Amino acid sequence: MKKKEIETLPYRRNVGVVLINAEGQIFAGQRIDNPGPAWQMPQGGIDKGEKPKEAALRELGEETGIRPDLVEKIAKTEDWVTYDLPEELLGKIWGGKYRGQKQKWFLFRFLGQDGDVNIATEHPEFSVWQWMGHEELLAQIVPFKRAVYEEVFTAFREYLR
C-alpha cells in the first residue's frame, strides 16, 4: 500500500479496558493468535449505535467473562488515543479498510475474585491471563502498541502502582 493511500484510510473506533485489582495490578491476557509474547489488555471495536462505555463493558465480558456488576468505572481518557498499524499488517486485518485504531480507554476496578475471570469464552482471545504491573506489561506487548499503552498509563498514573 502506498503512503498516500494509507493516509486516506480512517481509524477504526475502538475501546480499551485497564482493569485493576485491589493491589493496583493490571489484567493482561496472552493473545491466542500470536505465538510470541503478545500480552494486552481487553479491547475491541465499537458497534454501530453503541456508546464507548457500553462497548468497553461488552468487550470486557466477551474477552474475560467478567460481568459489568463486578467492575467499577474509575476514569476514562479525555481524548481518543490513536495508533497506526505496522506496514506488514496494513490491508491484512479489518478487511484493509483502516489505517489503525482510535481508542477511548476506560479504567475499571475489579470487584470480583480471580475465579470470576473466564477466558474460555465463546470466541476466546487469550490463552492465559495474569495480573501485572504496568511496567511489566509495557515490556511484553507488541511494539506497535507500546506508545498507546504508555499514553494510557500516563493518563491513569494516579491509580496505578
URTAHU-V350881 format. One record per residue. N is the residue number from 1. OMEGA is omega in radians with two decimals (* if undefined). NEAR is the number of other C-alpha atoms within 8 Angstrom. Layout:
n: {N,N}
omega: {OMEGA,OMEGA}
near: {NEAR,NEAR}
This chain:
n: {1,2,3,4,5,6,7,8,9,10,11,12,13,14,15,16,17,18,19,20,21,22,23,24,25,26,27,28,29,30,31,32,33,34,35,36,37,38,39,40,41,42,43,44,45,46,47,48,49,50,51,52,53,54,55,56,57,58,59,60,61,62,63,64,65,66,67,68,69,70,71,72,73,74,75,76,77,78,79,80,81,82,83,84,85,86,87,88,89,90,91,92,93,94,95,96,97,98,99,100,101,102,103,104,105,106,107,108,109,110,111,112,113,114,115,116,117,118,119,120,121,122,123,124,125,126,127,128,129,130,131,132,133,134,135,136,137,138,139,140,141,142,143,144,145,146,147,148,149,150,151,152,153,154,155,156,157,158,159,160,161}
omega: {-3.14,-3.11,-3.14,3.11,-3.12,-3.10,3.13,-3.13,3.11,3.00,3.07,3.10,-2.96,3.03,3.05,-3.11,2.94,-3.12,-3.14,3.08,-3.09,3.14,3.14,3.08,-3.01,3.04,3.06,3.09,3.06,-3.10,-3.10,-3.05,-3.11,-3.07,-3.14,3.08,-3.13,3.13,3.04,3.06,3.12,3.10,3.09,-3.07,3.08,3.13,3.11,3.12,-3.10,3.04,-3.10,-3.13,3.09,3.13,-3.14,3.13,3.11,-3.13,3.11,3.11,-3.12,-3.06,-3.04,-3.07,-3.10,-3.13,3.13,-3.13,3.13,3.09,3.09,3.13,3.10,-3.07,2.98,3.11,3.12,-3.08,3.01,3.10,-3.08,2.95,3.09,3.06,3.01,-3.06,-3.07,3.12,-3.14,3.13,-3.10,3.12,-3.11,3.09,3.13,-3.06,-3.02,3.11,-3.10,-3.11,2.92,-2.96,2.94,-3.09,3.11,3.04,3.11,2.99,3.13,-3.10,-3.08,3.09,3.13,3.12,3.10,3.12,3.12,-3.12,3.08,-3.08,-3.12,3.09,-3.02,3.09,-3.06,3.08,3.08,3.09,3.04,3.03,-3.11,2.92,-3.07,3.12,3.10,3.13,3.11,-3.11,-3.01,3.12,3.09,-3.03,-3.07,3.08,-3.06,-3.12,3.09,-3.12,3.09,3.13,-3.14,3.13,3.07,3.13,-3.08,-2.98,-3.10,-3.11,-3.07,3.11,*}
near: {6,5,6,6,8,9,8,6,9,9,10,10,9,13,15,13,13,12,11,14,12,8,6,10,13,12,13,13,13,12,11,9,5,7,6,4,9,11,12,10,11,13,11,10,9,11,6,4,4,8,7,10,7,8,14,14,10,8,11,14,11,10,13,12,13,10,9,7,5,9,11,9,8,8,8,8,10,5,5,9,10,10,10,8,9,7,5,4,8,12,10,7,7,7,7,9,8,13,14,11,12,12,11,14,13,15,13,13,12,11,9,7,6,5,5,8,9,9,13,8,10,5,7,10,9,11,10,7,10,7,9,10,10,11,6,8,12,10,6,9,12,9,5,9,9,10,7,10,9,9,9,10,10,7,7,10,8,4,6,10,8}
